[in-house]
Amino acid sequence: MLLHRLARVLPAAVLLALCAGGPVAVASPVPPERLLLIREPEVSGGDLPYGGLGPYLARHGYGRERVRVDETAVDSSAADADAKVRALLARAPTRLVFAASLGIAEVVRRIDPAVAIVFGGADDPVRLCLARSLTRPALNATGVTTYLPAHAKMVETLHDAYPQLVRTVVLIDGTKEDDDGGASPCASGAAHPMSPREPCRPGRVEAPGPGELEDADALRAYAARTGLDLVFHRLCSADDLAGLAAYARPPRRIGIVVPYEYQFYAERDRVVATLARLSLPAIYARGMYARSGGLMALEPLQLPSERAFELVVQVLNGADPGSLPIQLAAGFALWINIDAARALGMPPSLRSLTRAELLLGRQD
């Protein structure tokens, strides 16, 4: 009876050793692997929600006995960010870093290119040298991003709302830096060797410079297909917004496209206020601008956190992060600010209003 009970709870090798009177070797418990979760102190629109990571791992066979999740916050823009991340990585062997923002992922990559990373954010991971391509990252990192170049889609949406427009002005962030050209600067997996271009010259330009606008070719193709007059206008600082007054002369048949670039994000309140004061219909690349008083915006559809958690599980199962395609936003939602349209005196087309997923402001 006793042997029957032991057989239910003991491995066969241990049971045979007991029956034979021999020594029983007891294996030491395997310590859990360390997963380092680093988030920003303040969550922004592009940061990845991470609250359900632990329960998700447990449901997929990675409970606390197998994976220890160490969570901490680091401001990736702070001067001491590198030192803090270096100390975190040195504290214990780390199987994987879950970076809840692309800024955190950049810091981790600078400190230790060999550590595996799963990230989330709203920028282009290729431009940030976190991947060589979106389909095959190849730099020991993968993740999810709401980045999805769609300036041609923005132009189309703006003209769908205002068919009377005959010219579109696409703003260019002249504060961006570019690589030296030629082969991918990320080929070695090292930090991006960025170097400033020639001094920025604001105003109308014939074409964007290298790296200034990823889908410029798609924009030109749309303009050629529709007969639209397409103009590129570079801003080197927020003070250059005053130069947009040249497009505000009557009749008001010129629209503005505001990409999701650092300068336009950092100065978003000033950008929105300037275009509203000039009575220029504008479309923005994120919904936050419409909430701040902008006329309309295309908001990338947020990927569920589980898409990133799934990548974490695949890496823990042995997959190479660099072979896992980066997950992109599945599409866009159109946001229209009714109060801004009313103040502009230019109601959007009925077709545009019926397509909008979100109408902001008073609707009467």
N, C-alpha and C positions, 0 to 999 in steps of 0.2 A: 504493500500500500504506500509506504514511504517513497519507494522508487518511482511509483506512478506519479506521485505529487511532484517529486523533484524533476521528472522528465518534462513536466509542463512549464517549468520556469528556468531550467538550466540548459545551456548549449550541450549538444551531444558530446563534444570533446571533454568538457568538464565532468559530465556524468560518468564517462568511461574512466577518467582518471580517478574519480572517487571510488568506483567499484574495484579498480585495480590496486587501490591503496597508495597510488603515487602522488607526487606533489602537484598542486594545481597552480598554474601561472595565471595571475590576475593582471589583465592589461590596464595600464594607467589610462584614465579618461583623457580623451583628446580635447584640448582647449578650443573654445570657439574661435572662428576666424573673426578678424576685426573689420567692420565696415564703418568707415568714417563719413558721417553725414555733416557737411558744412553748409550753412545757410548764411544769408545776409542778415544783419541785425534788424533791418526793416524790409518787409516784403514789397517788391514792386510788381507792376503788371506782368513782367516777363518771367518772374521767378517761378520755380516749379513747386506746387504744393507737395508736401512730403509727409504730412501727418499720418497717412495710412501705411507707410512703408513697413513698419514692424509687423502689424497684423497680416499684411500681404505676404511677407516672407514666411511667416509661421504657417499660413495656409498652403504654401508651396514647399513645405519640408525644411524650411530654414528657421526653426525656432531659436530661442535664446541659447540652447545647448550647442547649436552649430554656428550661429552668427551673433556676434556682439555688436550692436549699433551704438557707436559713440557719436552723440550729436553735439555740435557747438556752432557758435556764430562768429563770423569774421567779416569785417567790412572790407570788401575787395578793393575799394578805392582808397583806403587809408595807407599812410606811409609805412606802417608796420605790418601790413598784410602778409608780405613775404616771410617776415620773421615769425609771425604767429603760425602760419601754415607749416613752415619748416619745423617748428617745435612740435606741432601736432603729429606730423609724420614720423618724427624721431622718437616719439613717446612709446610706440609699439609697432610691430610689423602690421602692415595694412594690406588687406586683400583687395579692397576696392574703395574708391572715394565717390560718394554720391554728392555731386556739386549742384546745389539748388539754384545756382545762377551761372551764367557764362563767365561772369567776372571771377567767381571763385574757381571755375575750371581753368581759366587762364593762369591764375596764381599757382595752382597745383601743378600745371604743366611746366611752368617756369622752374619750380622747385625740384620736381622729380618727373622727367618725361617717361620713366618706366612704370609709374603707378597707373593702374587701370582706373578710368573715370567714366561715370555715367552722369550726364549733365542735363540741365534744362534751362531754357532762356528764350530770348526774343530776337537775337541777332544772328548773323551769318557765321556759323562755326568754322567755315572754310576761311573766311577773311580774317578770323581771329586765330588762325593756325591751330585749331583744335582738330581739324580733319583735312584730308587732301581732297575729298569729294563727299557729297551728301550720301551717295549710294554705297561707297566703300571708304569709310573714314581713314583706316590704315594707320592711325597714330595712337593706338591703344586707348581710344576714347570713342564714345558714342553717346546718344541721348536723344532728346526731343527739343524742338524749337518751333516757335510760331513764326519764325522768319520765312517769308514766302514772297519773293520779289513779284510785284503785281502792279507796276506803275502803268502799264498799258491798260490793265483792268480798271485802274483808278480813272484814267482819262475817259475810257468808255462809259464808266458809271456817271461821271460828271456830265458828259454830253447827253446821256440818257435823261438826266434830270433837267438839263438846260440845252435843248436842241439848238437854240439860237446862237450859241457860242461858236465863234469862227476861229478862235486861236486859243491854244493852251500853253501856259508857261509852267515848265517843270523846274522847281527850285533845286539847286545843287549845293550841298554843304561843302564849301571850299576849305573848311578847317580840317577835313580828313587828310590823313597821310597815306602814302602809297609805297609799295615795295619798289625795288630797283628795276622791275620789269623782267621779262624773259621767263625762265622756268619758275615753277612754284617755289616761293621762299620757304615753304614748309617741308621741303623734300627731306631734310635731315631730322625733322621732328623737333627742332629747336625752336626757340622763341622767334617770333616774326621780326626779321631785320628791317624795321620800318625806317624810312628816311624821308624828310620833308621834300615836297616838290618845290618847283619854282615859287617865288612869292605869290600869294593868292591875289588875283585881280578880280574884283567884283564886277558884276554886270552881265549883260547878255553875251553868250558864247555860242560858237557854231556847233560845238559838240562837247559832251562831258569828257573830262580827262580820264586817263587810265584808273580804273578802280572807283570812279566817282559815282557811277550809276550802273548797276549790274545788268539791267535788262534794257539798256538804251536801244539795242537793235530791235527788240520787240516793240518799243515805242515808235521807232521810225517806221516799222512795217505797218503798224496800225494807222499812223498818220498818212502814209502813202495810199493805203487801201481806202481811207475815208475822205481824203482830200483835205484833212485838217492841217492848219498852220501850227507847227510845233516849234516852240522856242525853249531854249535852256537858259536859265539865269542863275549865276553863281553868287552866293552870299559868303563873304569872308568873316563877317561878324554880325551881331544883331543890329548894329548901327546901319548896316547896308539894307535893312528892310525899307528904309525911306526911299530907296531907288525904285521900289515897286510902284510908286505913285505914277510912274510913266505909263503903266498899264491901266490906270483907273480913269482915263479920259473917256468922255462919252463918244459914241454909244457904248454901253457896258456889254461887250460881247467877247470878253476875255476871261478865261477861267484859270485858276491856279492849282497846281498839284504839289502837295507838301509831303515828300517822302519821310520815312521813319529813320532819320539820321540824328547823330548826337546833338548837333547845334540846334536843330529844330525841336528836339526833345527838351534840352536844357532851357531853351528860351520859348517854350510852347505858349505860355500866357502872352508874351509879347508878340509872337507870330500871329496868334489868333486875333489879338486886339488890333494889330496893324491892318490885317486883311479885312476885318470888319469895318474899321474906320475908313478904309479906301473903297468899301462897297464892292469888293472883288469876290465873286463866288469861288469857294475853294473846297477841295476834298483832301482829307488827311489820311495817313496810313495807319492810324490807331484810333479806337473809340474814345480814348481819354481826351482827345482834342475836341470832339463833339460835346463831351460832358463839360469842357471848359469854355464852351461858347462857339466852337467851330461849326460851320454850316453842315458838313457831312463827312463821314469817315467809313472806311472799310476796316472792320475789326476781324483779324484772323481768328478762326474758330479754335479755341483752346483744346489741346489734346488732353484726354483724361490722364491723371497721374499714373494709372495702371499701366499705360504704355511704357513709361519710364521704369516702373517697378518690374515689368516683364523683362526689360533689358538687364536689370540688375540680376534677376534670377538666372538668365541665360549666361551671364558672365560667371556667376557663382557655380554654375553647372560645368564650366570649363570653356565656354565660347570665347573667342578672341574678340574684344570690343571693337577692334579695327575692322572686323569683317561684318559687323552688324549695321545695317543701314540706319542713318539718322532719320527719326520720325518727324515729319513735317505737318503743319496745319492742313486740315482737309479742305479748307475753303475759307470764305469770308462771310461776315454778316454786315449788311448795310445799315448804318446809323444815320439818321437825319435829325437835326436840331430845328424844330419848327419855329422856335422863338428867333433863332438866327436868320432863318429864311424870311420871317415876317419883318424883322428889322432891316434886312437887305432889300425888301420890296420885290423879291423875285421868288415866288412860290415854285417849288420843284414840280416836275410833271406828275400827272396822276399815275402814270406807269411806274415812276420812281417811288412814289409814296406807297403804292401797293406792294412793291418788292421789298421795302424796308423791313428789317427784322426788329428795329427799335426806333421809335419816334420819341424824341426828347422835347420837353417844353409843354406849354399849354396848347391843347388841341380843342379848338371850338370853332 
